[in-house]
């Protein structure tokens, strides 16, 4: 049936009105997105400016040394002589922020002054994630083969650490003599080495690096309890656990992180299988769905019995790993808990009791984990909530930690008393994750890299 002319006209006007309404909505959304993008660029610029404040004061007061002491305006060297911890750790941040003159100056310092021919015992884990990781990412970003040469020399000097009866590495190794010491280690220190040693192996075509680090990871996993949990302390000579406390906090944290990430970077199916066997146990025995939200506490590795209801700044890395491995619902809930912890006093404490929401350890060491997870969640969800969360965290970070000569850790997050400490990871990780959260996505191709636990981006270039 043919509609009368008036009805046809009304239908036409109605259709036209719908088109205009849709166009208006599209334009409004476009304007909102444009404003949000502009604001994010402004915050990224602020982060870059504050990073430069920290870096320039390192240059001014601690150039050529491991770290700046921002209150006394002096320097600190880990082992009595410098291994250029801050320049190596911060190099890829300088490059990603396009601070080219500063990056070039740091690279000249590293390639002309850094030597590992030192009669000093160094901590294998820390030197691997900070220096080996930093040199490898620096090489991949610049193509400067001198950085790869330094990485290979360092890798060779660290290899004797793995010469234990179990293949689990000793805590300390002497860079010149290869002597080792301290057999009491933990899963983080025995199992957080394969991303770096594996990348070195691929780039140098020397399989020994991959093999040693992979064995250490597997030997750690093989000693899990019948419940599927690992403990806090292990003897690398006997392979026996010396502490049955299981958790996702410092001393275990990055062991779990590397199970998933080594699968991503290398396609190593053993790592995927170890992750798939471990994550159900973590979620069954360590997760604690209390009245204040989702948390991860401590349990006995043999019985699964809850031993502590503590969570802290180091645990706040886990939402990132959950998001990376595809468990966004759990990642979102745990991130909300981490942010609740941050907001207790306007900056996060080292440890809280999540049952009572009471602060157990009041220090703040400029740690990156909560902002790392914020960045991952924003990447996967594109939810503005996470940029707003990140901006709140950044504003608090600047308000309480900025000093005339850089950024200082806090001795007490309640009184906001500062301490004379700015570790290299503040520049390698904390500022980097702040920046990447707000910078345009093309700043770094997230899906083509895997961050090591010190936020050094590693990519398949082999």
N, C-alpha and C positions, 0 to 999 in steps of 0.2 A: 504494500500500500504506500502511495506517495504522500509524504507529509506536506501539509499546507506551507505556503511560502513563509509565514511568520514563524512556524515551528522550526523550519529548516534554518532560518536566519538565527534563531535563538541557539540552536545546536551548534551552528558555526561560530557564534560569539563565545559560547561556552568552551568549545575546543580551543579557540584562540586565547581565551583567558587562562586556560590550563597551561598552554605553551608559555605565555608570559610569566605565569607564576613559577613554572619550572626554571625558566631563564633567570628570574630574579633570585630564586633559591640557589641556583648554580653560581650566580655572581656573588651572592652573599657568602657562600661557602668558600669561593675562591678568594674573596677579600679577607675572610677570617684566616684562611691558610696562609695567605701572603703576609698578614700581620704577624701570625705565629712564627713563620719562617724568618721574618725580619728580626723579631725579638730573640729567636734562638741564635741568630748570627751575632746579635749584640752581646748575648751572654758568652758565646764562644770567644768573642774579642776580649771580653773581660777576663775570661780564664787565661787566655794567651798573655794578656798584660800582667796578670798576677804571677803566672809562670815565669815571665821575664824578670819580674821583681826578685823572685827566688833565685833564678839563674844568675842574674847580674851580681847579686850579692855573694853567691858562691864564687864567681870570677874575682870579685873584689877582695874577699877575705880568705878564700880557701883554694884558690886556683892551684891545680896540680896535686891536690890532696884528695882523700877519699870522701870527706863530707864536711859541710859547713856546720859550725856551732853558732846559731844565729843570735844568741843573747850576748855571748862574750865576744862575738865577731872574730872567732879564731877557727881553727880546723881540727879535724879528728882523723887519724889513720887507724884502720882496724888492727893492723898487725905491726904497728910501729914504723912502717914504711908504706908509702902509697901504692895502691894498685889502680888508682884513678877510678874508683868506684862510681862516683857521681857522673863524670863525663861519659863513661861507657854506658852506664844505666840510662842516662838521659838523652843519648845521641838520637835514638829513633823518635823521641818526643820532639826534639828540636826540628828534625826533618819533617815530621807530620804537620807541625805547626808552621812550616815554611819559614823558619828562622834561619835562613841560609848562611848569613855571616857567622852566627853563633855556632851552627852545626859544623861549618868548615873549620872554625878555630878549634873546636873540640876534637875534630877528626885529626887535625895536624898534631895536636897534643898527644892523642892516643897513639898514632902511628909513629911518632918520633920519640916518645918518652916511655911508653909502657913496655915493661919487661917482666916476664914471669920467672926469670932465672934468679930466684930469691930463696935463701935458706930460711924459709918460714913455713910453719904449719898453718894451713888454711882450712876452713870448713868447706868440705867438698860440695855440699848442697847449696850453700849461699853463693859460693864462687860460680857454680854451674848456672844457677838461675839468673844471677845478676850479670856476671862478666861474660860467660860463654854465650848465654842467650843474647846479651846486648851486642856482642861482637858479630854474631851470626845475623841478627836482624839488621844491624848496621851495614854489613856486607851486602845483604839482599837488597837493601834500599839504595845503596850507592854504587855497588859494583866494585868497590875499592878492595882489591885482592889482598892488600896488606892487612885488612881486618880479618879476612879468612885465614891468613897466615898466622896471625896472633891467636885466633880461635883454635887452630890445629895444634899449635905449640902448647896452649893451655890444656886442651883435651888430652894430649899425650902425658902431660905432667900430672893430670888428675887420675889417669888410668890405674896406677898402683893402689888407689883406694879400694878397688874391687878385689884385691888379692886376699880375700878371706877364705876360710874353708867352705863357707856357704855361698860365696859369690855376692853376698850383701856387702855394701861398701862401709868401710870405717868412716867415722865422723871427720877425722882430720888426716890430711896428707901433706907431706913436706914437698913444696914445689921443686926444690933442687935435688933432694936425695931420694924422693919417693918413699921415704919411711912413713909409716902410718901409726895412728894412735886412737884411743877411745872406741872400744868395741860396742858400747851401749848406744844404740841408735833408736830410730823410730820409723814408722812407715812413710812419713813425708820425706825424710832424708834418704831412705833407701829406694823409694818408688817415684821420686819426682826428678828424673834425670833423662828419661828417654826422648822427650821432645828435643832437648838440646843435643845430646850425644847422637841421637838418631839423625838429626838434621846435619850435624857435622859429618857423620858417616856418609850420607847421601851426597854432600857437596864435595867431599874429598875422595870418594870411592874407597874408603877404608872401612870394611865391615866390622872391625873390632870394636869401634865405639858403640854401634848399634847393639852388637851382641852382648857386651858387658852390661849396658844399662837395661836392656830387655831382660837379661837373666835376673838382675837385681829386682826388677818389678815382679817377675814371675815367682821368684823365691819368696818375696813378701806375701804375695797372694796365696801361695801354696800353704802357708802357715796360718791361714785364717782358721777360725774355730769351726766346729760342726754347725754352728748357727750362721756362719758366713761373715763373721766380724773379725776385725783385727784389733790388736791392743795398742797401748801407748808407748811401750818400750820393748826393744828386742836386742838380744846379744848377737852380733853379726858373726861371731866365731862359733857359737853353739847352735844358733837358730832358735833358741828358747826365748819365750816371752818373759819379761821381767816385770811387766805391769799389764794387767788384764783390762784396764779401763778403755772402753771403746767410745768413740765420739767422731764428730766431723771437724773438730777444732784444731788448733795449732799442734803439730806433731803427727797428724794423720791427714788433715784437710786435702792437700794437693796430691796425695796418693790416689784418692778417688778421682780428682780432677783429671789426672793424667791417663787413667784407664780409658775414659771417653775420648780425650783429646788425641791420644796416640792412635786411636782408631780413625779419627777424622783426618789427621795429618798424613799418616802412613798407610791407611787402609789395612792395618794389622788386625786380622780377625781374632787373634788370641786376646787382644786388648778388649775388643767388643764382647767376647765371651766372658772375660773377667768382670767387666762392667755389668753385664746382664745377670751375672751370678751375685754381684755385690749389692746392687741398688735395692732389691727387694728386702734384704736383711737390714740395710740402713733405714728404710722406710718403716719396717716392722718394729725394730727394737730401739731405734734412736729417735724417731719422730715422736713428738709429744703434743697431742691436740688438746691443749689446756683451755681453760676459760678465757685466757687473754689472747688466744690465737694459736697458730701452728708454730712450734719451736722444734729444735733438735737438741736433745740432752745427752747424757752419758749413761752407759749401761755396761754391765759385766760381759765381756766377750764370750764367756763360757755358758752363762745362765740367761743372759738377756735381761737380768734384773736392773731396774733403774738405780743408778748410783748417785747421780747429781742432776739437778734441774738448772744447769747453768748454760748460758749462751753468750756469745760476745762478738767483738769486732771481727775476729778472724773467721767465725762461723758464717758471717754475712756474705761470704763468697758463694754459698751453696745455691741461692736462687739463680745465679748465673749459670751454674752447671746444670741445674734442673731445666732451665729454659733451653740451654744449648742441646740437651739430650731429648727435648720434646715434651717435658712435663710442665706445661705452662700453668695449669691450675694450681699445682703445688708451689711452683716458683712464685706466683703472684701472692699467695697466702704467706709464704715465708718472708717475702720482701716487705709485706705490710708489718710483720713482726719486727723486722730489722729497723724499719723506719720508726716504729713505736719506741724501740730502744733508743734510737737517736734523739727523739723528742723528749725523753725523760728530763734531760738537762740541756737541751739545745746543742748537744754534741755527744757522740756515742762514747760510752765507757768501754773499757777493755773487756769486762765480764759483768753480767748481771745474773741474778737468780730470777728466772722468768715466772716462778710460782708466786713470789712475793713482789716482783718488780723492784727488788732492792739491788743497788750497785754493790758488786763484790770487789772489783778492781777499778779504781778511779782514773787511771791514766788514759791518755789518747795519744797515739804515736803517728798521727797523720795517715792512718791506714786507708787503703783504697777499696777494700772489699765491698762495702755497701754501695759505693758509686759504680763499681764494676758491675754489680748486679742490676743497678738502675739502668745502666747503659744497655746491657743485654736484653732486659725486659722491654725497654723502649724499641730496640731494634726489632724484636719479634712481634710486638703488639702494635707499635705506632700509637700507643695510648698517650695522650698529652699528660696524663697523670704522672708519668715517670719523668718527663722534663720538668714539671712543676716540683716534683719531689727532689730532683737533682738540683734545681735552683735554690730550694730551701737549704739543702745540705751545703751547697757552695757558699751561700751567704753566711751561714753559721761558721763555716770553715775560715772564711776571710775575717769575719768579725772577731773570732777568738784566737786565731793562730797566726795572723799576720804580725810581723814585727818590722822595725826599721831596717833590719838586715836579713830579710827572708821570711821563712815560716817556721814556727816553733811548735813542737809537740806540747802536750799539756800534762803536768804532774797531777792535776786534780780537775776533773771535768765539772765538779760542782762549783768550786771557787774560781775556776778558769786560770789557775796559776800555770804559767808557762815553764817549760823545761828547755835546757840548752841543747836541742837535738833537732836535726833535719836530715833524716836518713835518705839515702839515694832513691828509695822507692817512692818518696813523695813526688819526685820529678819523673821517675820512670812510669809510675802507675797512677797515682792519685790525680795529678794534673792531666795526664793523658786521657783517663776515662772521663773526667769532667769535660775536657775539650771535645772528645769524640761524641759525647751525648748531645752536644748542641751544634756541632759543626755539620756542614752539608754531608750527606752520605758518601759522596764521591771522594771525600778526604781519605777514606780507607775502604777498600773493597772487603767488607766483613766476611763474606762467604768464600773468599779466596785465601784467607789466612787463618791461622790458629794462634792465639796468644799463649805464650808460656805463662807460668804462674807469676812472673814478674812483668807481665803486660808487654813482652817483646813479641811483635807480630812475626810469625814464621810462615812462609808459604812454599808450596811445592815449586821449586825452580830446577829440579833435577829430572 
